[in-house]
Every structure is written in structure tokens, then in C-alpha cells.
């Protein structure tokens, strides 16, 4: 029996429709980078394209764009990260580049490749990628160019926090930039909001939004008031492969980090850190089965975790919920809190060794 990551395409559909209803007439660009945040980029993209006629998607890298383009040549694929001139011969015809620096822009201008479809990433304070507003205006104003600038965008640095000063400043900067670009005759699309920005009370109204983690069912807005409108799409289950009784005082797993205080049944499940279950959940994790929660005990190993079953003795082969599902203690958001991280990392961390079942 195998560990399985169940992906609900119905949940992804409902999440997409919820966000689209909030931003209409703007349109939603699903972000399917990092294998659709662990959910399976090709399957999620094909589903949204065929089920809801979504035609524009976003990825991080050239390689991710190639994967989608090979199966879905009729969609548009925006690449967030830099593609160098030496890689342009590998660029799919339906891909759109992002210019994230003037070094990037100059390299493309001098590449000799004609009619390069691009979006400009405009830095309004994130300071990760992006040209300055002045540089963006310069590029838009250049009529003698091989760059077909089809869009401009920026990226919020703190839309998922309660601090609104930076959020408002970035929103104002981008609004003023778009106004200036429009006055120069720019007719491409504009987009600023990510998932949390779209859920913000003062969500910016531009032509599109980029929907990442929200597509997969997680509310990252400061107050989390929209979680009931979303449905988590990922559920990870692993089989029980061994049940044995140990005596009080006996240890479990490497380095004897857990000792039984009473006689108890120990279950071994086929999942470990090689599957994406963090080793930092040693003595901190929880799994569920038939409405009952069981603590993860002892050091999480590469291929297995152990749980304290108490006096319960399920038959081997039973599938236990490891991440997601109905138990509050096993939900991915809760596990992220325990690990002092975010649901993105938990979902992205489920490795290819775990079978995806749609």
C-alpha cells in the first residue's frame, strides 16, 4: 500500500470561482508554479482550462512553462523569473517573459530576437525583482524595440499582515504608474494583487489578479475571515503497516526522544521526511483515523513515523489522515503553525514519491 496525496479538483474549482466573483470584471491568473504548490501543475492547469475556459496561467521558471506548453499549446503562460538570452531558443511560443531588472531588459533588447512578449515587473517596495517606475516608463516609451510589452505588474510585500501602511503605499505607487503608462498609450493588462491582496478590504482594481495559495484553499488575509468560503484541496493519507505493544519505559525511534509512560500500542505509518513530512514534527505532530487523533511520537524518520495508539489496535492497511481532512489538529494550516511556517511550504514539500490521486 502507498502513501497518497488526494487532490480535490472540485475544491480548486470552487476556490477559483469564489475569487473570480470577488474581482470581476478583472480576471484571475492561476499561479501553478512549484508543481501547482504541490498539487500537480499539469493536471490543475488542464482542469481549469477545460472546465472553466481559463486561458492564462503563471509559473516561475522556463522549465515549468515548457512542461505546460508541451501538453497545452493554446494557453498563455507568464513566467515570473528571468529567462536569459541563451535560453530563448527553448521558449515555448505561448510563453510570456517577465522583465525583472534593467540588466534583464538590456539583454533581451540586444538578443536579436524579434517580438518578444513580455510583462514588466515594477518594483514598488518588495525589492526582490522589478524595474523602477522610471525604468518601466522608459521601456514603455521606447517605440524602437523588439519587446512586445503586453502587461505590467507589481507584487505586494505585506498584504497578508495587519500592517497596512506599506500595502497602501505600494497600491498608490502602482496606481499612479499605471495612470502615467496609460497616458503614454500603454494598452496592456495591469495586475497587482496576490491571493491575500485580493481578499484585502481595499482590494486593488486592475485588469487581473494572480491567484496562488488561495486557489488551493487557504485564506492568507490578516483576519482569516474568508476561510469558510474556501476548501482545502489537499489531503494526505498513509497506510498503517505495523502495530506492536511496548512496555512502560521503552523508547521509540532514533535517539530515544520518546519513552512510554505506560504500556501502549505503537503504530508505524508509511510516511517520513522523504515524503515531505517534516522531521521537525518529532513529538509534535498529530494524525487522525475514524474521528480519533493520535500523537506522532519519537523521531520522524526518512520513510516512517510512529504514533501512540493507546489501547486501540487498528488492522494494518488502514489509511490514516496525515495532513488535511476534518480534524483541526491535522489541518495543513495547523501544522504550519506548529512549524512556524506557512501552508505554502507544507504543500510544496510533499514530494514526488507520494502518489497524487485526483
C-alpha positions in Angstrom: 0.0 0.0 0.0 1.1 3.5 -0.8 1.0 6.9 0.8 -1.4 9.0 -1.3 -1.9 12.8 -1.7 -5.6 13.2 -2.7 -6.3 16.4 -4.7 -9.9 17.7 -5.0 -10.4 19.3 -8.4 -13.9 20.3 -7.2 -12.3 22.3 -4.3 -10.0 24.0 -6.7 -12.9 24.9 -9.0 -14.9 26.3 -6.1 -11.9 28.3 -4.8 -11.3 29.8 -8.3 -15.0 30.7 -8.7 -15.0 32.4 -5.3 -12.0 34.6 -6.1 -13.3 35.3 -9.6 -16.6 36.5 -8.2 -14.8 39.0 -5.9 -12.7 40.6 -8.6 -15.0 40.6 -11.7 -14.6 42.3 -14.2 -10.9 41.7 -13.6 -9.8 38.1 -14.4 -7.9 35.6 -12.4 -4.5 34.3 -13.4 -4.0 30.9 -11.6 -0.4 30.5 -10.3 0.7 26.9 -10.9 4.4 27.3 -10.1 6.2 24.8 -7.9 4.0 22.0 -9.4 0.9 24.0 -8.5 2.1 24.4 -4.9 2.5 20.6 -4.7 -1.0 19.9 -6.2 0.2 18.9 -9.7 0.7 21.7 -12.3 -0.3 19.9 -15.4 -3.4 18.3 -14.0 -4.6 21.5 -12.3 -3.9 23.6 -15.4 -5.7 21.3 -17.7 -8.7 21.1 -15.4 -9.1 24.9 -15.1 -8.6 25.3 -18.9 -11.1 22.6 -19.9 -13.6 23.1 -17.1 -13.7 26.9 -16.8 -12.0 28.0 -20.0 -9.1 29.7 -18.1 -6.5 30.7 -20.7 -3.7 32.5 -18.8 -1.6 30.9 -16.1 1.6 31.8 -14.3 4.8 29.8 -13.4 8.2 30.6 -12.0 10.6 29.1 -14.5 11.2 28.3 -18.1 11.2 24.6 -17.3 7.7 24.9 -15.7 6.5 26.7 -18.8 7.9 24.0 -21.1 6.0 21.3 -19.2 2.7 23.0 -19.6 3.2 24.2 -23.2 4.1 20.6 -24.2 0.5 19.5 -23.3 -1.5 22.7 -23.6 -0.3 24.8 -26.5 -3.3 27.0 -26.6 -2.9 28.7 -23.2 -0.8 31.7 -22.3 2.0 31.1 -19.7 3.5 34.0 -17.8 7.0 33.2 -16.5 7.8 35.2 -13.3 11.6 34.6 -13.1 14.3 35.6 -15.5 15.0 33.8 -18.8 18.4 34.5 -20.3 19.1 35.2 -24.0 20.9 31.9 -24.3 17.6 30.1 -23.3 15.3 32.0 -25.7 15.5 29.2 -28.3 13.8 27.0 -25.7 11.0 29.4 -25.1 7.6 28.0 -25.9 5.6 30.0 -28.4 2.8 30.6 -25.9 5.1 31.8 -23.1 5.3 35.4 -21.9 8.6 36.6 -20.3 8.9 38.9 -17.2 11.5 41.7 -17.2 12.7 42.0 -13.7 15.7 44.3 -14.0 17.3 46.7 -16.5 20.1 44.1 -16.9 17.4 41.7 -18.0 15.8 44.3 -20.3 19.0 45.2 -22.0 20.0 41.6 -22.5 16.6 41.0 -24.3 16.9 44.2 -26.2 20.3 43.1 -27.6 19.3 39.5 -28.1 18.3 39.9 -31.7 15.1 38.0 -31.1 12.1 39.9 -32.5 8.6 40.4 -31.0 9.4 39.1 -27.5 6.2 39.0 -25.5 6.9 40.4 -22.0 5.4 41.8 -18.9 7.3 44.3 -16.8 7.6 43.6 -13.1 7.6 47.0 -11.5 9.3 47.3 -8.1 7.1 49.2 -5.7 8.8 48.1 -2.5 9.2 44.3 -2.5 12.9 44.7 -3.6 13.2 41.2 -4.8 12.6 41.7 -8.6 11.5 44.5 -10.7 12.5 47.6 -12.6 11.9 51.0 -11.1 8.9 53.1 -12.1 11.1 55.4 -14.1 12.7 52.5 -15.9 9.3 51.0 -16.7 8.2 54.3 -18.2 11.4 54.4 -20.3 10.8 50.9 -21.6 7.1 51.6 -22.4 8.1 54.9 -24.2 10.6 53.2 -26.4 8.9 52.6 -29.8 12.1 51.2 -31.5 12.1 47.9 -29.6 11.8 44.2 -30.0 9.8 44.0 -26.8 6.1 43.5 -27.1 5.1 44.7 -23.6 1.7 43.0 -23.1 1.4 43.7 -19.3 2.8 45.4 -16.2 2.6 44.2 -12.7 4.0 44.6 -9.2 3.9 42.5 -6.0 2.7 43.2 -2.5 5.2 42.6 0.3 2.8 42.6 3.2 -0.8 42.1 2.0 -1.1 39.1 4.4 -0.3 41.2 7.5 -2.3 43.7 9.6 0.2 46.5 8.8 -1.4 48.5 6.0 1.0 51.4 5.6 3.3 49.6 3.1 0.3 47.9 1.4 -1.3 51.3 0.8 1.9 52.9 -0.3 2.6 50.1 -2.9 -1.0 50.3 -4.1 -0.8 54.1 -4.6 2.6 53.9 -6.4 1.3 51.3 -8.8 -1.9 53.2 -9.4 0.0 56.3 -10.3 2.4 54.4 -12.5 -0.5 52.8 -14.4 -2.1 56.2 -14.9 1.2 57.5 -16.3 1.6 54.5 -18.6 -2.0 54.8 -19.9 -1.4 58.4 -20.7 1.5 57.3 -22.8 -0.7 55.0 -24.8 0.0 51.7 -23.0 -2.8 49.3 -23.6 -1.6 46.1 -22.0 -3.0 44.4 -18.9 -2.2 45.5 -15.3 -2.1 43.3 -12.2 -1.1 43.8 -8.6 -3.0 41.7 -6.2 -2.0 38.2 -5.0 -4.3 35.9 -3.0 -4.2 38.0 0.2 -4.3 41.2 -1.7 -7.5 40.1 -3.4 -9.0 39.4 0.0 -8.0 42.7 1.4 -10.7 45.2 2.4 -9.3 47.7 -0.2 -8.5 45.2 -2.9 -6.9 47.0 -5.9 -9.0 47.1 -9.1 -6.8 46.5 -12.1 -7.2 44.2 -15.0 -6.2 40.9 -13.3 -5.2 39.2 -10.1 -2.6 36.5 -9.5 -4.2 33.7 -7.5 -1.7 31.4 -5.8 -2.3 29.8 -2.4 -5.9 30.9 -2.4 -6.6 28.6 -5.4 -5.7 25.7 -3.2 -7.9 26.6 -0.3 -6.0 28.8 2.1 -7.0 32.2 3.4 -3.9 34.3 4.0 -5.6 37.6 4.7 -4.8 39.2 8.0 -8.1 38.3 9.8 -8.6 34.9 8.1 -12.3 35.8 7.8 -12.7 34.1 4.4 -11.5 30.6 5.2 -15.1 29.3 5.4 -15.5 30.3 1.8 -12.6 28.2 0.7 -12.0 24.4 0.6 -8.5 22.9 1.1 -7.7 20.8 -2.0 -5.0 18.6 -0.5 -5.4 15.5 1.7 -2.5 13.2 2.6 -3.1 9.7 3.9 -0.6 6.9 4.7 -1.1 3.2 5.5 -0.6 1.7 8.9 2.0 -1.1 8.4 2.7 -2.3 11.9 1.1 -2.4 15.4 3.0 -3.6 18.4 2.6 -3.2 22.1 5.5 -1.8 24.1 6.0 -1.6 27.8 6.3 1.4 30.1 9.8 2.8 29.9 10.6 1.6 26.4 11.7 4.1 23.8 10.6 4.7 20.2 12.7 5.7 17.2 16.2 7.3 16.9 17.9 8.8 19.9 15.2 7.7 22.3 13.4 11.0 22.2 10.1 9.4 23.4 9.6 7.0 26.3 6.4 5.2 27.0 4.9 6.2 30.4 2.5 3.3 30.3 2.1 0.1 28.3 0.7 1.1 24.9 0.3 0.2 21.3 2.6 1.8 18.8 1.6 2.2 15.2 4.0 2.7 12.3 2.9 4.6 9.2 4.5 4.6 5.8 5.4 8.3 5.5 8.5 10.2 6.5 10.6 13.3 5.7 11.5 11.8 2.3 7.8 12.2 1.5 7.6 15.7 2.9 6.5 15.1 6.5 8.8 17.4 8.4 11.3 15.9 10.8 10.6 18.9 13.0 7.2 17.3 13.8 9.0 14.8 16.0 6.9 14.5 19.2 4.7 17.4 17.9 2.6 16.1 15.0 -0.8 14.5 15.0 -2.6 12.1 12.7 -6.3 11.1 12.6 -8.3 7.9 11.9 -12.0 7.4 12.3 -12.5 10.6 14.2 -9.7 10.0 16.7 -6.4 11.9 16.9 -3.1 10.2 17.7 0.2 11.9 18.5 3.3 11.4 16.5 6.0 10.0 18.8 9.7 9.7 18.5 11.9 11.0 15.8 10.3 11.3 12.4 12.4 9.1 10.1 13.0 9.1 6.3 10.3 6.6 5.5 8.2 6.2 8.6 6.5 7.9 11.5 5.3 6.2 14.7 2.1 7.1 16.6 0.8 6.3 20.1 -2.4 4.3 19.7 -3.0 3.8 23.4 -5.2 0.7 23.6 -6.5 1.0 20.1 -5.4 -1.7 17.7 -6.5 -1.0 14.1 -5.8 -3.6 11.5 -2.7 -2.9 9.3 -3.6 -1.5 6.0 -5.9 1.2 7.4 -5.3 4.6 5.9 -4.6 7.4 8.4 -5.0 11.1 7.7 -1.6 12.8 7.9 -2.4 16.2 6.5 -5.7 17.9 5.8 -9.1 16.4 6.5 -11.6 17.3 9.2 -9.5 17.2 12.4 -8.4 20.7 13.4 -5.1 19.3 14.7 -4.2 17.7 11.3 -5.2 20.6 9.0 -2.3 21.9 7.0 -2.8 25.4 8.4 -2.4 24.0 11.9 0.7 22.0 11.0 2.1 25.2 9.5 1.5 27.0 12.8 3.3 24.2 14.7 6.3 24.5 12.4 6.2 28.3 12.5 5.8 28.4 8.7 3.1 28.9 6.1 0.8 26.4 4.3 2.7 27.1 1.1 5.8 25.3 2.4 3.8 22.3 3.7 2.0 21.8 0.3 5.1 22.4 -1.8 7.0 19.9 0.4 5.0 16.8 -0.5 7.5 15.0 -2.7 7.0 13.2 -5.9 7.3 9.9 -4.1 3.8 10.5 -2.9 1.2 9.5 -5.5 -1.3 12.2 -6.5 -4.8 11.0 -6.8 -7.4 13.4 -8.4 
